[in-house]
């Protein structure tokens, strides 16, 4: 059986790797084998994804030495304790430096499994097999791996590029509605930071995206990955332009932390963050009120929240100050010069940020 | 106050850094400041070292934002649980990407603090201030960081080069006898793998080393670091010649794991490992019986054990199979072609290894 698929490439010298996007890829033995090293393999998945997709992966990898580690599902399990379970499985499976971790699931599975691979025996290979829209367009690509610390999201982590990313679009068919919408927040983000044309396209094609039209989904995943690939290839470790990918995330992380990880989905918090970033940009005189409205409307049409929970302005600032982009005590924000062009800035009037938080979260 | 000191350099492109070796360096404000970034600092030390050396470091860094995290002393605390304490201190101290961890102590402190720095916010700076001979000649240099997993030593780790290594020779004056000898095992290792002349020098100067003659200690530390610097600069991530530095370590790690981390000091286990590696090399026809005797004698004269504990040949093989150098199920060993020339080999008759283990540990 052959499937139509597209392949993008992350260019990072000897850490370069392909991103395959298409239907039926989880059952594509040749493609999987081509991306994996020869040694023992540990599949890390979760209780929701494993029953659905692990059997076809198992069949495709029949004959390979394959261990499995099935984690509980949810952001609240993205902890040091869950990570310890993956290490235990790696030890029990005697996964050595010629082996690999296979992350089969959404962003949480990919982040934990990726971090375990980054740190097991000082780094073994990881193949990312994202099964959610959010993971396919964002978290599986670019090598950011992490678990949460009680003080903040993703505070414990590493840069560790996968050996391959295989995004099987079939897995989006069974994705819960709320998860699909959460992924759309990241898709919208790409339009906002880098590609006004993509933003127009999204506004037009949103109904078909929400109906999960396979062709439109394929296009959304591929265009998102292309923007991410460009920024990651330019700046692997986020010393420069890669930080643009965090549009909406500093606000979003504060919401996730304040409400307890898991109540808000990551994409939902990011959606609110996109609106707050647009609003902050407006108050700085960069965006027109109509631009902010356009962002808010697209977010709402995607079935995402546009209003922040009332976590308090002070608490929000406190949580934002834990952000990894803090430099010299200053929260650097990703803001919008215009729709389709984001900038990273620590050089804004702090009273503007305070005013936005007073208005939106107090 | 000025002090005589020497500076070596690890050449790794934009990850290059200096190693300063000399007396009084922990009180040398200018040297410390030159090596540290501008942001908040967390000193990680242990209950033995902190009372002795933290006050002078605190004085030298007066005016800097300095937090402290004092861990229990000993290899058995090199665990995920202890690591979690360092993360908690980093969060409480709001140590951000422009800050640094300062590792003040021996190998265990350096490994845990280095790994915490490698993974906090996906990597912040770490300054290594080794206070034991073992840490000064080996573990503080080269960027290997790790904690232990119940299944094996250093199974959880990362490569993360320090921003500076500052080895204050004064700290060796108060080092317990057993710790000093443990460090000598690594010093002897350097002679065996790379420098027959250094081995001759060690045999000659051993009595002065054991009396802690400052000049001889300075020479031993500097020559050891020079060999390590050469191999690390050639091969940062141990895909080639750097693995030579593990002479004696695959045996040694098995001893440490079998006896429970902490009963044997690392250097003591390595000392036995050096003898077993020499003996294996003899049985492969590479060393003469007189060479093995020479190794055994130097180890014994340094006050180190040359005989393995009876952990059982099968158990030893099992533990060695968890070694990070395993490839395709084969334990690769560092062996000696002659004294002063080590090689990494997976291509040996396994019955020779079994025979050595039967004779030495069964």
Interface residues (C-beta under 8 A of the other chain):
Chain A: X38 X39 X80 X84 X87 X88 X90 X91 X92 X94 X96 X97 X98 X115 X118 X119 X120 X121 X122 X123 X144 X146 X149 X150 X151 X152 X154 X155 X156 X157 X158 X159 X237 X321 X322 X324 X325 X326 X327 X328
Chain B: X38 X39 X80 X84 X87 X88 X90 X91 X92 X94 X96 X97 X98 X115 X118 X119 X120 X121 X122 X123 X144 X146 X149 X150 X151 X152 X154 X155 X156 X157 X158 X159 X237 X321 X322 X324 X325 X326 X327 X328
